[in-house]
Amino acid sequence: NDRVRGVGPQLAGGQGHLAERKQHLPGRGRVRDARPPDLRDAWTCDVDGGCVPGVVLQVPSSDNHHETTGTPVTYDHEPPCIGPHWAEVGVAPAPNGEYASPLEPERYIHNLEHGAVAFLYDPAAPISDVNALRDYATMRPDDDGGTFRWVLTPRSGMPTPVSVVAWGWIQRLDTSDVVAIDCFVDAHYRQA
């Protein structure tokens, strides 16, 4: 079993420093991009710089069927965030948490279909980026939908060292910028 750990304990008070950052982020509303929906920026920064998201792309898909577990799927985007995926109890969706070995996109995409987010990092990324992703995922508070749903896994071949994906959305980052990640998660978590 390559799973490292599941949802970790929350900081005292349930939110810790992330709640402070969220309270001080200006302009929680986002200005939508008017360009065509295929592979566009998801939002632009508001006038006081509330969100600095890196590169955020929307990926449309017309084929999201369930494949037989073990059947490889070819995706048109990197990292994959939508499309055909596996569906088997105990396999896909994958249990929430961190994985030491790469989790197949056919598995984690099923998590995204259920509203989760996946935190992906290049295996050569600095350990500080991996730690920041882990800390963010384990400290994000639960919401009215229950426990925060996430996976953290290495992934080779991405165009940037760090990516966060939700159903149909990719955030590409050079580092684990938790303010930008928080903006992305706020906008796309549980939106499948």
RODO-718922 format. One record per atom (N, C-alpha, C): residue number from 0; residue in one letter; x, y, z. Coordinates in nm, 3 decimals, decimal comma. Layout:
BEGIN
> num;residu;east;north;up
> NUM;A;X;Y;Z
...
# end
This chain:
BEGIN
> num;residu;east;north;up
> 0;N;0,085;-0,118;0,000
> 0;N;0,000;0,000;0,000
> 0;N;0,089;0,123;0,000
> 1;D;0,071;0,210;-0,101
> 1;D;0,157;0,327;-0,114
> 1;D;0,099;0,451;-0,046
> 2;R;-0,013;0,437;0,020
> 2;R;-0,076;0,550;0,087
> 2;R;0,004;0,584;0,212
> 3;V;0,038;0,711;0,228
> 3;V;0,119;0,753;0,342
> 3;V;0,031;0,782;0,462
> 4;R;-0,069;0,871;0,443
> 4;R;-0,158;0,902;0,553
> 4;R;-0,282;0,972;0,499
> 5;G;-0,385;0,970;0,580
> 5;G;-0,510;1,034;0,541
> 5;G;-0,516;1,176;0,593
> 6;V;-0,636;1,225;0,607
> 6;V;-0,655;1,361;0,654
> 6;V;-0,594;1,375;0,792
> 7;G;-0,506;1,473;0,807
> 7;G;-0,434;1,492;0,933
> 7;G;-0,513;1,576;1,030
> 8;P;-0,461;1,591;1,150
> 8;P;-0,529;1,672;1,251
> 8;P;-0,527;1,819;1,212
> 9;Q;-0,628;1,889;1,251
> 9;Q;-0,635;2,032;1,224
> 9;Q;-0,560;2,108;1,333
> 10;L;-0,522;2,230;1,301
> 10;L;-0,457;2,312;1,401
> 10;L;-0,557;2,350;1,509
> 11;A;-0,507;2,395;1,620
> 11;A;-0,594;2,439;1,729
> 11;A;-0,696;2,538;1,675
> 12;G;-0,819;2,519;1,711
> 12;G;-0,925;2,605;1,661
> 12;G;-0,976;2,561;1,526
> 13;G;-0,919;2,455;1,469
> 13;G;-0,970;2,400;1,344
> 13;G;-0,921;2,467;1,218
> 14;Q;-0,854;2,584;1,227
> 14;Q;-0,817;2,652;1,104
> 14;Q;-0,677;2,708;1,106
> 15;G;-0,625;2,750;1,219
> 15;G;-0,488;2,797;1,227
> 15;G;-0,459;2,914;1,135
> 16;H;-0,336;2,916;1,083
> 16;H;-0,292;3,030;1,003
> 16;H;-0,367;3,045;0,872
> 17;L;-0,424;2,938;0,820
> 17;L;-0,497;2,949;0,693
> 17;L;-0,621;3,036;0,710
> 18;A;-0,687;3,027;0,824
> 18;A;-0,804;3,112;0,847
> 18;A;-0,763;3,258;0,848
> 19;E;-0,649;3,287;0,908
> 19;E;-0,602;3,426;0,910
> 19;E;-0,575;3,475;0,768
> 20;R;-0,512;3,392;0,685
> 20;R;-0,487;3,431;0,547
> 20;R;-0,616;3,453;0,472
> 21;K;-0,714;3,367;0,492
> 21;K;-0,841;3,383;0,422
> 21;K;-0,912;3,511;0,465
> 22;Q;-0,903;3,546;0,591
> 22;Q;-0,969;3,666;0,639
> 22;Q;-0,906;3,791;0,579
> 23;H;-0,778;3,786;0,549
> 23;H;-0,708;3,904;0,500
> 23;H;-0,693;3,907;0,348
> 24;L;-0,744;3,806;0,278
> 24;L;-0,739;3,809;0,132
> 24;L;-0,841;3,910;0,083
> 25;P;-0,799;4,012;0,014
> 25;P;-0,895;4,111;-0,036
> 25;P;-0,972;4,060;-0,156
> 26;G;-1,087;4,119;-0,180
> 26;G;-1,162;4,093;-0,303
> 26;G;-1,195;3,948;-0,329
> 27;R;-1,272;3,884;-0,243
> 27;R;-1,302;3,741;-0,260
> 27;R;-1,378;3,712;-0,389
> 28;G;-1,445;3,812;-0,447
> 28;G;-1,510;3,791;-0,577
> 28;G;-1,406;3,788;-0,687
> 29;R;-1,432;3,715;-0,791
> 29;R;-1,337;3,704;-0,900
> 29;R;-1,398;3,761;-1,027
> 30;V;-1,314;3,813;-1,113
> 30;V;-1,359;3,865;-1,241
> 30;V;-1,339;3,754;-1,343
> 31;R;-1,446;3,706;-1,400
> 31;R;-1,437;3,596;-1,494
> 31;R;-1,374;3,639;-1,626
> 32;D;-1,302;3,548;-1,687
> 32;D;-1,234;3,570;-1,814
> 32;D;-1,335;3,557;-1,927
> 33;A;-1,337;3,652;-2,019
> 33;A;-1,435;3,653;-2,128
> 33;A;-1,387;3,573;-2,249
> 34;R;-1,265;3,520;-2,247
> 34;R;-1,215;3,443;-2,361
> 34;R;-1,288;3,309;-2,370
> 35;P;-1,276;3,239;-2,485
> 35;P;-1,342;3,108;-2,498
> 35;P;-1,302;3,014;-2,385
> 36;P;-1,391;2,921;-2,347
> 36;P;-1,368;2,839;-2,228
> 36;P;-1,257;2,735;-2,241
> 37;D;-1,212;2,703;-2,361
> 37;D;-1,110;2,600;-2,371
> 37;D;-0,973;2,655;-2,330
> 38;L;-0,919;2,596;-2,227
> 38;L;-0,786;2,629;-2,178
> 38;L;-0,762;2,779;-2,159
> 39;R;-0,847;2,842;-2,077
> 39;R;-0,833;2,984;-2,049
> 39;R;-0,798;3,005;-1,902
> 40;D;-0,754;3,126;-1,871
> 40;D;-0,733;3,160;-1,731
> 40;D;-0,869;3,159;-1,662
> 41;A;-0,875;3,108;-1,541
> 41;A;-1,003;3,098;-1,471
> 41;A;-1,047;3,232;-1,416
> 42;W;-0,957;3,315;-1,375
> 42;W;-0,993;3,446;-1,325
> 42;W;-0,875;3,539;-1,340
> 43;T;-0,901;3,664;-1,334
> 43;T;-0,794;3,763;-1,331
> 43;T;-0,792;3,823;-1,192
> 44;C;-0,682;3,884;-1,157
> 44;C;-0,672;3,946;-1,025
> 44;C;-0,763;4,066;-1,017
> 45;D;-0,822;4,086;-0,900
> 45;D;-0,901;4,206;-0,883
> 45;D;-0,805;4,324;-0,861
> 46;V;-0,858;4,444;-0,857
> 46;V;-0,774;4,563;-0,856
> 46;V;-0,677;4,570;-0,738
> 47;D;-0,713;4,511;-0,625
> 47;D;-0,620;4,515;-0,512
> 47;D;-0,539;4,387;-0,499
> 48;G;-0,533;4,306;-0,606
> 48;G;-0,444;4,191;-0,609
> 48;G;-0,486;4,075;-0,522
> 49;G;-0,616;4,052;-0,504
> 49;G;-0,665;3,947;-0,415
> 49;G;-0,623;3,807;-0,451
> 50;C;-0,615;3,774;-0,577
> 50;C;-0,577;3,638;-0,617
> 50;C;-0,464;3,645;-0,719
> 51;V;-0,360;3,570;-0,692
> 51;V;-0,249;3,556;-0,785
> 51;V;-0,238;3,406;-0,813
> 52;P;-0,315;3,357;-0,911
> 52;P;-0,334;3,214;-0,923
> 52;P;-0,229;3,136;-1,001
> 53;G;-0,123;3,198;-1,054
> 53;G;-0,037;3,124;-1,144
> 53;G;-0,112;3,109;-1,274
> 54;V;-0,101;2,998;-1,339
> 54;V;-0,176;2,973;-1,462
> 54;V;-0,291;2,880;-1,427
> 55;V;-0,413;2,923;-1,454
> 55;V;-0,531;2,842;-1,428
> 55;V;-0,602;2,817;-1,560
> 56;L;-0,627;2,690;-1,587
> 56;L;-0,687;2,651;-1,714
> 56;L;-0,816;2,575;-1,691
> 57;Q;-0,915;2,600;-1,777
> 57;Q;-1,036;2,520;-1,777
> 57;Q;-1,024;2,420;-1,890
> 58;V;-1,056;2,295;-1,862
> 58;V;-1,044;2,188;-1,960
> 58;V;-1,181;2,126;-1,982
> 59;P;-1,243;2,151;-2,097
> 59;P;-1,374;2,090;-2,123
> 59;P;-1,359;1,942;-2,160
> 60;S;-1,462;1,866;-2,135
> 60;S;-1,463;1,725;-2,173
> 60;S;-1,605;1,683;-2,203
> 61;S;-1,620;1,608;-2,310
> 61;S;-1,752;1,556;-2,344
> 61;S;-1,762;1,406;-2,313
> 62;D;-1,651;1,347;-2,268
> 62;D;-1,648;1,203;-2,244
> 62;D;-1,590;1,176;-2,106
> 63;N;-1,677;1,147;-2,011
> 63;N;-1,633;1,124;-1,873
> 63;N;-1,678;0,987;-1,823
> 64;H;-1,683;0,890;-1,913
> 64;H;-1,736;0,759;-1,875
> 64;H;-1,640;0,682;-1,785
> 65;H;-1,693;0,579;-1,721
> 65;H;-1,612;0,492;-1,637
> 65;H;-1,553;0,381;-1,722
> 66;E;-1,424;0,364;-1,709
> 66;E;-1,349;0,257;-1,778
> 66;E;-1,332;0,140;-1,682
> 67;T;-1,305;0,025;-1,736
> 67;T;-1,272;-0,092;-1,656
> 67;T;-1,139;-0,065;-1,586
> 68;T;-1,133;-0,095;-1,457
> 68;T;-1,010;-0,074;-1,381
> 68;T;-0,894;-0,145;-1,449
> 69;G;-0,784;-0,072;-1,463
> 69;G;-0,665;-0,125;-1,528
> 69;G;-0,652;-0,082;-1,673
> 70;T;-0,762;-0,035;-1,733
> 70;T;-0,757;0,012;-1,872
> 70;T;-0,689;0,148;-1,875
> 71;P;-0,575;0,160;-1,947
> 71;P;-0,510;0,291;-1,952
> 71;P;-0,591;0,390;-2,036
> 72;V;-0,590;0,515;-1,993
> 72;V;-0,661;0,622;-2,064
> 72;V;-0,558;0,725;-2,109
> 73;T;-0,572;0,774;-2,231
> 73;T;-0,486;0,882;-2,281
> 73;T;-0,562;1,013;-2,265
> 74;Y;-0,496;1,109;-2,202
> 74;Y;-0,558;1,239;-2,177
> 74;Y;-0,494;1,344;-2,267
> 75;D;-0,572;1,445;-2,304
> 75;D;-0,525;1,551;-2,393
> 75;D;-0,464;1,668;-2,318
> 76;H;-0,452;1,661;-2,188
> 76;H;-0,403;1,774;-2,109
> 76;H;-0,316;1,720;-1,996
> 77;E;-0,227;1,804;-1,949
> 77;E;-0,134;1,764;-1,843
> 77;E;-0,129;1,873;-1,737
> 78;P;-0,153;1,837;-1,614
> 78;P;-0,194;1,705;-1,569
> 78;P;-0,343;1,680;-1,596
> 79;P;-0,381;1,554;-1,608
> 79;P;-0,522;1,522;-1,631
> 79;P;-0,611;1,570;-1,517
> 80;C;-0,730;1,620;-1,553
> 80;C;-0,823;1,669;-1,450
> 80;C;-0,969;1,637;-1,483
> 81;I;-0,994;1,575;-1,596
> 81;I;-1,130;1,540;-1,636
> 81;I;-1,119;1,437;-1,748
> 82;G;-1,222;1,357;-1,764
> 82;G;-1,223;1,259;-1,871
> 82;G;-1,255;1,120;-1,820
> 83;P;-1,242;1,020;-1,906
> 83;P;-1,270;0,882;-1,865
> 83;P;-1,182;0,843;-1,746
> 84;H;-1,236;0,760;-1,659
> 84;H;-1,163;0,720;-1,539
> 84;H;-1,219;0,590;-1,485
> 85;W;-1,144;0,530;-1,392
> 85;W;-1,186;0,403;-1,334
> 85;W;-1,291;0,424;-1,225
> 86;A;-1,368;0,318;-1,202
> 86;A;-1,468;0,319;-1,094
> 86;A;-1,474;0,179;-1,035
> 87;E;-1,410;0,162;-0,921
> 87;E;-1,413;0,034;-0,851
> 87;E;-1,396;0,061;-0,702
> 88;V;-1,484;0,007;-0,623
> 88;V;-1,479;0,028;-0,478
> 88;V;-1,340;-0,008;-0,426
> 89;G;-1,281;0,083;-0,348
> 89;G;-1,149;0,062;-0,290
> 89;G;-1,034;0,098;-0,382
> 90;V;-1,065;0,126;-0,509
> 90;V;-0,961;0,162;-0,607
> 90;V;-0,981;0,305;-0,654
> 91;A;-1,097;0,331;-0,709
> 91;A;-1,130;0,464;-0,762
> 91;A;-1,276;0,493;-0,733
> 92;P;-1,305;0,596;-0,655
> 92;P;-1,210;0,696;-0,610
> 92;P;-1,109;0,640;-0,509
> 93;A;-0,991;0,698;-0,510
> 93;A;-0,885;0,658;-0,417
> 93;A;-0,918;0,713;-0,278
> 94;P;-0,878;0,644;-0,174
> 94;P;-0,896;0,700;-0,040
> 94;P;-0,825;0,835;-0,028
> 95;N;-0,887;0,929;0,043
> 95;N;-0,825;1,059;0,066
> 95;N;-0,690;1,042;0,133
> 96;G;-0,597;1,132;0,102
> 96;G;-0,469;1,132;0,171
> 96;G;-0,352;1,145;0,078
> 97;E;-0,235;1,117;0,134
> 97;E;-0,108;1,132;0,064
> 97;E;-0,060;0,997;0,012
> 98;Y;0,000;0,998;-0,106
> 98;Y;0,054;0,879;-0,170
> 98;Y;0,201;0,900;-0,198
> 99;A;0,286;0,804;-0,159
> 99;A;0,430;0,814;-0,182
> 99;A;0,464;0,779;-0,328
> 100;S;0,388;0,688;-0,386
> 100;S;0,407;0,650;-0,526
> 100;S;0,301;0,719;-0,610
> 101;P;0,331;0,746;-0,737
> 101;P;0,234;0,817;-0,821
> 101;P;0,099;0,744;-0,827
> 102;L;-0,004;0,820;-0,805
> 102;L;-0,141;0,770;-0,815
> 102;L;-0,186;0,790;-0,960
> 103;E;-0,238;0,685;-1,020
> 103;E;-0,282;0,695;-1,159
> 103;E;-0,391;0,799;-1,172
> 104;P;-0,387;0,879;-1,281
> 104;P;-0,494;0,978;-1,299
> 104;P;-0,631;0,911;-1,315
> 105;E;-0,634;0,791;-1,366
> 105;E;-0,761;0,720;-1,380
> 105;E;-0,826;0,698;-1,243
> 106;R;-0,743;0,696;-1,138
> 106;R;-0,796;0,682;-1,002
> 106;R;-0,834;0,817;-0,944
> 107;Y;-0,742;0,915;-0,947
> 107;Y;-0,771;1,042;-0,878
> 107;Y;-0,876;1,124;-0,952
> 108;I;-0,894;1,103;-1,083
> 108;I;-0,999;1,177;-1,154
> 108;I;-1,136;1,140;-1,100
> 109;H;-1,153;1,016;-1,056
> 109;H;-1,282;0,979;-0,994
> 109;H;-1,303;1,059;-0,866
> 110;N;-1,196;1,085;-0,791
> 110;N;-1,208;1,173;-0,673
> 110;N;-1,256;1,311;-0,715
> 111;L;-1,197;1,364;-0,824
> 111;L;-1,236;1,497;-0,871
> 111;L;-1,382;1,500;-0,911
> 112;E;-1,429;1,392;-0,971
> 112;E;-1,570;1,383;-1,011
> 112;E;-1,662;1,396;-0,890
> 113;H;-1,612;1,359;-0,773
> 113;H;-1,689;1,371;-0,649
> 113;H;-1,658;1,500;-0,574
> 114;G;-1,593;1,596;-0,641
> 114;G;-1,570;1,727;-0,583
> 114;G;-1,438;1,747;-0,513
> 115;A;-1,353;1,647;-0,510
> 115;A;-1,224;1,658;-0,442
> 115;A;-1,125;1,741;-0,524
> 116;V;-1,010;1,770;-0,464
> 116;V;-0,898;1,829;-0,535
> 116;V;-0,778;1,736;-0,521
> 117;A;-0,690;1,741;-0,620
> 117;A;-0,565;1,665;-0,615
> 117;A;-0,449;1,763;-0,618
> 118;F;-0,356;1,743;-0,527
> 118;F;-0,234;1,823;-0,519
> 118;F;-0,122;1,738;-0,579
> 119;L;-0,064;1,784;-0,688
> 119;L;0,035;1,708;-0,762
> 119;L;0,169;1,782;-0,760
> 120;Y;0,276;1,707;-0,749
> 120;Y;0,409;1,769;-0,748
> 120;Y;0,505;1,682;-0,826
> 121;D;0,599;1,746;-0,893
> 121;D;0,704;1,674;-0,963
> 121;D;0,791;1,606;-0,858
> 122;P;0,832;1,480;-0,880
> 122;P;0,916;1,413;-0,781
> 122;P;1,045;1,488;-0,749
> 123;A;1,092;1,574;-0,839
> 123;A;1,213;1,653;-0,815
> 123;A;1,184;1,787;-0,748
> 124;A;1,058;1,816;-0,718
> 124;A;1,022;1,943;-0,654
> 124;A;1,087;1,950;-0,516
> 125;P;1,120;2,070;-0,470
> 125;P;1,178;2,084;-0,336
> 125;P;1,083;2,029;-0,229
> 126;I;1,142;1,970;-0,127
> 126;I;1,062;1,913;-0,019
> 126;I;0,976;2,022;0,047
> 127;S;1,021;2,147;0,045
> 127;S;0,942;2,255;0,103
> 127;S;0,809;2,271;0,029
> 128;D;0,806;2,247;-0,102
> 128;D;0,681;2,253;-0,178
> 128;D;0,588;2,138;-0,139
> 129;V;0,645;2,020;-0,126
> 129;V;0,565;1,903;-0,087
> 129;V;0,508;1,925;0,054
> 130;N;0,591;1,974;0,145
> 130;N;0,545;2,001;0,281
> 130;N;0,434;2,105;0,283
> 131;A;0,447;2,209;0,201
> 131;A;0,345;2,314;0,197
> 131;A;0,212;2,258;0,146
> 132;L;0,218;2,172;0,044
> 132;L;0,095;2,110;-0,007
> 132;L;0,031;2,021;0,100
> 133;R;0,113;1,941;0,166
> 133;R;0,062;1,852;0,272
> 133;R;0,000;1,934;0,384
> 134;D;0,071;2,038;0,428
> 134;D;0,019;2,123;0,537
> 134;D;-0,114;2,187;0,497
> 135;Y;-0,121;2,237;0,374
> 135;Y;-0,245;2,299;0,329
> 135;Y;-0,360;2,197;0,333
> 136;A;-0,336;2,080;0,276
> 136;A;-0,443;1,979;0,267
> 136;A;-0,488;1,932;0,406
> 137;T;-0,392;1,911;0,496
> 137;T;-0,429;1,858;0,627
> 137;T;-0,486;1,964;0,720
> 138;M;-0,462;2,091;0,689
> 138;M;-0,512;2,198;0,777
> 138;M;-0,638;2,265;0,723
> 139;R;-0,678;2,233;0,601
> 139;R;-0,799;2,295;0,547
> 139;R;-0,918;2,245;0,629
> 140;P;-1,000;2,335;0,677
> 140;P;-1,111;2,292;0,763
> 140;P;-1,219;2,217;0,685
> 141;D;-1,290;2,132;0,755
> 141;D;-1,407;2,067;0,698
> 141;D;-1,511;2,175;0,669
> 142;D;-1,609;2,140;0,587
> 142;D;-1,716;2,236;0,558
> 142;D;-1,850;2,167;0,574
> 143;D;-1,956;2,232;0,532
> 143;D;-2,089;2,174;0,549
> 143;D;-2,108;2,046;0,469
> 144;G;-2,017;2,019;0,376
> 144;G;-2,021;1,893;0,300
> 144;G;-1,943;1,782;0,366
> 145;G;-1,879;1,810;0,480
> 145;G;-1,805;1,709;0,552
> 145;G;-1,655;1,730;0,545
> 146;T;-1,582;1,621;0,555
> 146;T;-1,436;1,622;0,555
> 146;T;-1,382;1,673;0,422
> 147;F;-1,277;1,755;0,428
> 147;F;-1,210;1,803;0,307
> 147;F;-1,158;1,683;0,229
> 148;R;-1,193;1,675;0,102
> 148;R;-1,158;1,561;0,017
> 148;R;-1,039;1,598;-0,070
> 149;W;-0,929;1,521;-0,058
> 149;W;-0,807;1,553;-0,130
> 149;W;-0,718;1,431;-0,145
> 150;V;-0,629;1,438;-0,244
> 150;V;-0,517;1,345;-0,257
> 150;V;-0,393;1,428;-0,288
> 151;L;-0,281;1,379;-0,242
> 151;L;-0,149;1,439;-0,267
> 151;L;-0,063;1,329;-0,325
> 152;T;-0,008;1,353;-0,445
> 152;T;0,068;1,247;-0,512
> 152;T;0,174;1,306;-0,603
> 153;P;0,288;1,237;-0,616
> 153;P;0,386;1,282;-0,714
> 153;P;0,336;1,254;-0,856
> 154;R;0,380;1,338;-0,952
> 154;R;0,346;1,318;-1,093
> 154;R;0,458;1,374;-1,179
> 155;S;0,519;1,290;-1,258
> 155;S;0,624;1,332;-1,351
> 155;S;0,561;1,386;-1,480
> 156;G;0,637;1,470;-1,550
> 156;G;0,596;1,514;-1,683
> 156;G;0,504;1,635;-1,687
> 157;M;0,481;1,699;-1,572
> 157;M;0,396;1,818;-1,572
> 157;M;0,476;1,938;-1,624
> 158;P;0,409;2,038;-1,681
> 158;P;0,482;2,155;-1,730
> 158;P;0,535;2,246;-1,619
> 159;T;0,487;2,231;-1,496
> 159;T;0,537;2,307;-1,382
> 159;T;0,560;2,210;-1,266
> 160;P;0,640;2,250;-1,168
> 160;P;0,669;2,160;-1,056
> 160;P;0,550;2,126;-0,967
> 161;V;0,450;2,214;-0,964
> 161;V;0,334;2,195;-0,877
> 161;V;0,207;2,221;-0,957
> 162;S;0,107;2,137;-0,937
> 162;S;-0,026;2,160;-0,995
> 162;S;-0,131;2,120;-0,893
> 163;V;-0,242;2,192;-0,897
> 163;V;-0,360;2,156;-0,819
> 163;V;-0,470;2,138;-0,922
> 164;V;-0,544;2,028;-0,912
> 164;V;-0,650;2,002;-1,009
> 164;V;-0,782;1,977;-0,940
> 165;A;-0,887;2,026;-1,002
> 165;A;-1,025;2,000;-0,963
> 165;A;-1,095;1,955;-1,091
> 166;W;-1,218;1,911;-1,081
> 166;W;-1,292;1,859;-1,196
> 166;W;-1,298;1,964;-1,308
> 167;G;-1,219;1,941;-1,414
> 167;G;-1,218;2,030;-1,529
> 167;G;-1,131;2,154;-1,516
> 168;W;-1,052;2,163;-1,411
> 168;W;-0,968;2,281;-1,387
> 168;W;-0,827;2,240;-1,345
> 169;I;-0,727;2,315;-1,396
> 169;I;-0,586;2,293;-1,362
> 169;I;-0,527;2,426;-1,314
> 170;Q;-0,454;2,421;-1,204
> 170;Q;-0,374;2,535;-1,160
> 170;Q;-0,228;2,490;-1,168
> 171;R;-0,149;2,561;-1,247
> 171;R;-0,006;2,531;-1,262
> 171;R;0,076;2,637;-1,189
> 172;L;0,166;2,590;-1,103
> 172;L;0,246;2,680;-1,020
> 172;L;0,393;2,640;-1,023
> 173;D;0,479;2,740;-1,008
> 173;D;0,622;2,713;-0,997
> 173;D;0,660;2,670;-0,856
> 174;T;0,581;2,712;-0,758
> 174;T;0,603;2,675;-0,618
> 174;T;0,467;2,654;-0,552
> 175;S;0,468;2,604;-0,430
> 175;S;0,344;2,582;-0,356
> 175;S;0,300;2,712;-0,288
> 176;D;0,242;2,801;-0,365
> 176;D;0,194;2,930;-0,316
> 176;D;0,056;2,906;-0,253
> 177;V;0,052;2,898;-0,118
> 177;V;-0,073;2,859;-0,052
> 177;V;-0,184;2,964;-0,065
> 178;V;-0,149;3,090;-0,085
> 178;V;-0,253;3,190;-0,106
> 178;V;-0,320;3,166;-0,241
> 179;A;-0,241;3,144;-0,346
> 179;A;-0,297;3,114;-0,478
> 179;A;-0,374;2,983;-0,475
> 180;I;-0,320;2,882;-0,407
> 180;I;-0,388;2,753;-0,396
> 180;I;-0,522;2,770;-0,325
> 181;D;-0,525;2,849;-0,220
> 181;D;-0,648;2,872;-0,146
> 181;D;-0,754;2,936;-0,236
> 182;C;-0,714;3,033;-0,318
> 182;C;-0,808;3,096;-0,413
> 182;C;-0,865;2,991;-0,509
> 183;F;-0,777;2,906;-0,563
> 183;F;-0,820;2,803;-0,657
> 183;F;-0,916;2,705;-0,590
> 184;V;-0,879;2,655;-0,472
> 184;V;-0,963;2,559;-0,402
> 184;V;-1,098;2,623;-0,367
> 185;D;-1,097;2,746;-0,319
> 185;D;-1,224;2,815;-0,289
> 185;D;-1,314;2,821;-0,412
> 186;A;-1,256;2,840;-0,529
> 186;A;-1,335;2,855;-0,651
> 186;A;-1,381;2,722;-0,710
> 187;H;-1,305;2,613;-0,689
> 187;H;-1,332;2,491;-0,766
> 187;H;-1,360;2,366;-0,683
> 188;Y;-1,337;2,369;-0,554
> 188;Y;-1,365;2,252;-0,469
> 188;Y;-1,514;2,228;-0,463
> 189;R;-1,554;2,101;-0,475
> 189;R;-1,694;2,056;-0,471
> 189;R;-1,779;2,122;-0,580
> 190;Q;-1,718;2,147;-0,696
> 190;Q;-1,792;2,208;-0,807
> 190;Q;-1,811;2,112;-0,924
> 191;A;-1,786;1,985;-0,904
> 191;A;-1,799;1,888;-1,014
> 191;A;-1,945;1,868;-1,050
# end
